[in-house]
């Protein structure tokens, strides 16, 4: 099983980043462009990426104490996918950590590239909101 980890500092208050991250059905607002669209389907969300790929994600845990969101992709290119994002207060800003455990291993390179793009997009989005507000 492949494990991918992306970590980045975001110059924005951890409370604001967590509020945006924990809103499970507003993913397109958190990562515009990288995410072309996200719509609710019951508890799940149907996510369309900027490259046209589409997946169904189900929430597993939204933990406000740990500021941690966990989800699984139940309809997409994986036989197994568990994703987790967590934020930590750091130097007046936020440390954003995104991990994914997935099968097949052959999907790791593409997934890692996409997670890198998503992480950068989230950073830009949250820093722009912090500087505007």
Residue frames relative to the residue before (quaternion, step in Angstrom):
aa qw qx qy qz dx dy dz
X 1.0000 0.0000 0.0000 0.0000 0.00 0.00 0.00
X 0.3479 -0.7334 0.5503 0.1959 3.56 -0.90 0.94
X 0.1160 -0.7516 0.6455 0.0708 3.52 -1.16 0.76
X 0.0880 -0.7808 0.6185 0.0098 3.56 -0.86 1.03
X 0.0357 -0.7876 0.6152 0.0008 3.56 -1.03 0.85
X 0.0410 -0.7601 0.6485 0.0023 3.54 -0.96 0.98
X 0.0050 -0.7940 0.6062 -0.0463 3.54 -0.97 0.90
X 0.0849 0.7993 -0.5865 0.1000 3.57 -0.93 0.92
X 0.3980 -0.6712 0.5649 0.2683 3.56 -1.21 0.54
X 0.1221 -0.7693 0.6253 0.0471 3.56 -0.98 0.93
X 0.3155 -0.7566 0.5474 0.1686 3.56 -0.73 1.08
X 0.5024 0.5679 -0.4648 0.4572 3.53 0.43 1.36
X 0.6065 -0.5803 0.3911 0.3775 3.59 -1.09 0.61
X 0.5588 -0.6377 0.4207 0.3226 3.55 -0.94 0.93
X 0.6154 0.5561 -0.3562 0.4303 3.62 1.03 -0.71
X 0.6731 0.4927 -0.2956 0.4656 3.58 0.99 -0.82
X 0.6502 0.4990 -0.3198 0.4753 3.57 0.97 -0.82
X 0.6541 0.5022 -0.3210 0.4656 3.59 0.93 -0.82
X 0.6346 0.5329 -0.3417 0.4434 3.62 0.90 -0.83
X 0.6766 0.4749 -0.2906 0.4820 3.59 0.98 -0.82
X 0.6753 0.5064 -0.2927 0.4493 3.59 0.94 -0.88
X 0.7085 0.4877 -0.2768 0.4284 3.58 0.87 -0.92
X 0.5666 0.5662 -0.3891 0.4550 3.61 1.27 -0.27
X 0.2652 -0.8483 0.4380 0.1346 3.54 0.40 1.35
X 0.7494 0.4070 -0.2242 0.4717 3.59 0.97 -0.78
X 0.6646 0.4917 -0.3107 0.4691 3.63 1.23 0.05
X 0.1636 0.8388 -0.5038 0.1255 3.57 1.11 0.68
X 0.6314 0.5429 -0.3426 0.4350 3.61 0.99 -0.73
X 0.6305 0.5181 -0.3370 0.4696 3.62 1.15 -0.50
X 0.6602 0.5110 -0.2945 0.4651 3.58 1.12 -0.69
X 0.8169 0.1153 -0.0226 0.5647 3.59 0.99 -0.80
X 0.0059 -0.8463 0.5326 -0.0088 3.61 0.69 1.08
X 0.7403 0.3362 -0.2926 0.5033 3.53 -1.00 0.89
X 0.6777 0.4091 -0.2637 0.5513 3.57 0.84 -0.96
X 0.7364 0.2216 -0.1352 0.6248 3.55 1.10 -0.83
X 0.2969 -0.7771 0.5333 0.1536 3.56 -0.59 1.16
X 0.7940 -0.1364 0.1023 0.5835 3.55 1.14 -0.60
X 0.0332 -0.7655 0.6425 0.0095 3.53 -1.24 0.56
X 0.0364 0.8109 -0.5819 0.0494 3.55 -0.71 1.03
X 0.5049 -0.6548 0.4816 0.2905 3.53 -1.11 0.74
X 0.0164 0.7345 -0.6784 0.0016 3.51 -1.22 0.72
X 0.7545 -0.1824 0.0632 0.6273 3.53 0.28 1.32
X 0.7946 -0.1974 0.1840 0.5439 3.58 -0.85 -0.95
X 0.6221 0.5642 -0.3280 0.4325 3.59 1.20 -0.54
X 0.2050 -0.7184 0.6330 0.2031 3.50 -1.38 0.08
X 0.2786 -0.7061 0.6262 0.1778 3.52 -1.16 0.75
X 0.1215 -0.8211 0.5577 0.0049 3.54 -0.54 1.24
X 0.1024 -0.7593 0.6406 0.0506 3.53 -0.95 0.98
X 0.2950 -0.7708 0.5454 0.1462 3.54 -0.67 1.15
X 0.6810 -0.5032 0.3551 0.3961 3.55 -1.27 0.38
X 0.6784 0.4766 -0.2911 0.4773 3.60 1.16 -0.53
X 0.6245 -0.5756 0.3188 0.4207 3.58 1.32 0.10
X 0.5111 0.6373 -0.4318 0.3823 3.62 1.19 -0.27
X 0.1226 -0.7931 0.5950 0.0438 3.55 -1.09 0.77
X 0.0004 -0.7891 0.6138 -0.0247 3.57 -1.03 0.86
X 0.3334 -0.6773 0.6109 0.2386 3.52 -1.35 0.36
X 0.0862 -0.7984 0.5958 0.0087 3.55 -0.78 1.10
X 0.1732 -0.7699 0.6087 0.0818 3.54 -1.03 0.90
X 0.4327 -0.6866 0.5090 0.2867 3.59 -0.90 0.85
X 0.2292 -0.7484 0.6067 0.1387 3.55 -1.13 0.73
X 0.7956 -0.0898 0.1112 0.5887 3.57 0.83 -1.05
X 0.0202 -0.7210 0.6910 0.0481 3.53 -1.14 0.75
X 0.0405 -0.8349 0.5453 -0.0635 3.53 -0.21 1.39
X 0.2667 -0.8054 0.5133 0.1294 3.57 -0.26 1.28
X 0.6142 0.5442 -0.3593 0.4444 3.61 1.08 -0.56
X 0.7626 0.3434 -0.1799 0.5178 3.59 0.86 -0.96
X 0.3021 -0.7604 0.5025 0.2794 3.59 1.33 -0.25
X 0.4593 0.6681 -0.4237 0.4039 3.53 0.86 1.09
X 0.1147 -0.7717 0.6251 0.0237 3.52 -0.96 1.03
X 0.0495 -0.7859 0.6164 -0.0016 3.56 -0.88 1.00
X 0.0393 0.7890 -0.6108 0.0542 3.56 -1.02 0.85
X 0.2335 -0.7373 0.6107 0.1701 3.52 -1.34 0.21
X 0.3474 -0.6892 0.5881 0.2415 3.54 -1.16 0.63
X 0.1480 -0.8343 0.5303 0.0301 3.55 -0.53 1.22
X 0.7679 0.1577 -0.1108 0.6109 3.59 1.24 -0.23
X 0.4974 0.6177 -0.4576 0.4020 3.55 -0.25 1.25
X 0.7769 -0.4079 0.2433 0.4134 3.57 -1.24 -0.30
X 0.6317 0.5626 -0.3210 0.4259 3.62 1.24 0.00
X 0.3814 -0.6575 0.5815 0.2901 3.54 -1.25 0.43
X 0.7645 0.0066 -0.0341 0.6437 3.56 1.34 -0.36
X 0.1468 0.7668 -0.6194 0.0822 3.58 -1.03 0.80
X 0.0309 0.7579 -0.6498 0.0494 3.53 -0.86 1.07
X 0.0690 -0.8061 0.5877 0.0063 3.58 -0.66 1.10
X 0.0172 -0.7817 0.6233 0.0090 3.55 -1.17 0.63
X 0.0507 -0.7594 0.6479 0.0318 3.55 -1.06 0.83
X 0.0065 0.7880 -0.6141 0.0428 3.51 -1.01 0.89
X 0.1747 -0.7792 0.5941 0.0967 3.55 -1.10 0.72
X 0.1321 -0.7754 0.6168 0.0280 3.51 -1.18 0.82
X 0.4689 -0.6429 0.5177 0.3142 3.56 -1.08 0.70
X 0.1095 0.7924 -0.5897 0.1108 3.58 -0.90 0.97
X 0.8582 -0.1130 0.0537 0.4978 3.59 -0.72 1.09
X 0.7274 -0.4318 0.2352 0.4786 3.58 0.91 0.89
X 0.7088 0.3680 -0.2439 0.5502 3.57 1.29 0.07
X 0.5742 -0.5960 0.4631 0.3172 3.53 -1.24 -0.58
X 0.2166 -0.6996 0.6627 0.1564 3.53 -1.12 0.78
X 0.1341 -0.7955 0.5902 0.0276 3.59 -0.62 1.20
X 0.0300 -0.7982 0.6010 -0.0281 3.58 -0.75 1.08
X 0.0350 -0.7856 0.6170 -0.0313 3.56 -0.83 1.08
X 0.0008 0.7919 -0.6102 0.0222 3.56 -0.79 1.05
X 0.0586 -0.7660 0.6384 0.0474 3.51 -1.29 0.50
X 0.1367 -0.7268 0.6680 0.0825 3.52 -1.12 0.84
X 0.1028 0.8414 -0.5147 0.1288 3.56 -0.61 1.08
X 0.1287 -0.7162 0.6783 0.1026 3.46 -1.44 0.38
X 0.5483 -0.1715 -0.8185 0.0035 1.62 -2.04 1.36
X 0.6614 -0.5206 0.3756 0.3878 3.54 -1.26 0.51
X 0.6092 0.5960 -0.3394 0.3981 3.58 1.10 -0.67
X 0.6346 0.5239 -0.3299 0.4625 3.59 1.24 -0.32
X 0.4662 0.7289 -0.4217 0.2710 3.61 1.25 -0.21
X 0.6646 0.5205 -0.3337 0.4195 3.62 0.82 -0.87
X 0.6827 0.4689 -0.2843 0.4829 3.59 0.84 -0.95
X 0.6496 0.5145 -0.3150 0.4627 3.59 0.96 -0.86
X 0.6435 0.5229 -0.3207 0.4579 3.59 0.95 -0.82
X 0.6410 0.5115 -0.3209 0.4739 3.58 0.98 -0.82
X 0.6697 0.4932 -0.3021 0.4659 3.58 0.92 -0.89
X 0.6456 0.5084 -0.3249 0.4681 3.59 0.96 -0.80
X 0.6169 0.5398 -0.3410 0.4603 3.59 1.05 -0.68
X 0.6634 0.4871 -0.2990 0.4829 3.57 0.95 -0.88
X 0.6576 0.5187 -0.3063 0.4523 3.57 0.97 -0.85
X 0.6391 0.5293 -0.3174 0.4590 3.56 0.99 -0.83
X 0.6626 0.4963 -0.2990 0.4746 3.58 0.93 -0.88
X 0.6444 0.5200 -0.3184 0.4614 3.59 1.01 -0.80
X 0.6427 0.5127 -0.3208 0.4702 3.59 0.95 -0.85
X 0.6291 0.5351 -0.3276 0.4588 3.59 0.96 -0.85
X 0.6854 0.4847 -0.2842 0.4632 3.59 0.81 -1.00
X 0.6564 0.5221 -0.3082 0.4489 3.57 0.93 -0.89
X 0.7221 0.4443 -0.2570 0.4638 3.57 0.77 -1.01
X 0.6505 0.4970 -0.3312 0.4691 3.62 1.01 -0.65
X 0.6221 0.5219 -0.3438 0.4717 3.60 1.06 -0.66
X 0.6523 0.4995 -0.3158 0.4746 3.60 0.98 -0.81
X 0.6580 0.5128 -0.3149 0.4527 3.59 0.98 -0.82
X 0.6952 0.4600 -0.2883 0.4711 3.61 0.95 -0.78
X 0.6495 0.5095 -0.3169 0.4670 3.61 1.17 -0.50
X 0.7711 0.3715 -0.1889 0.4813 3.54 1.05 -0.68
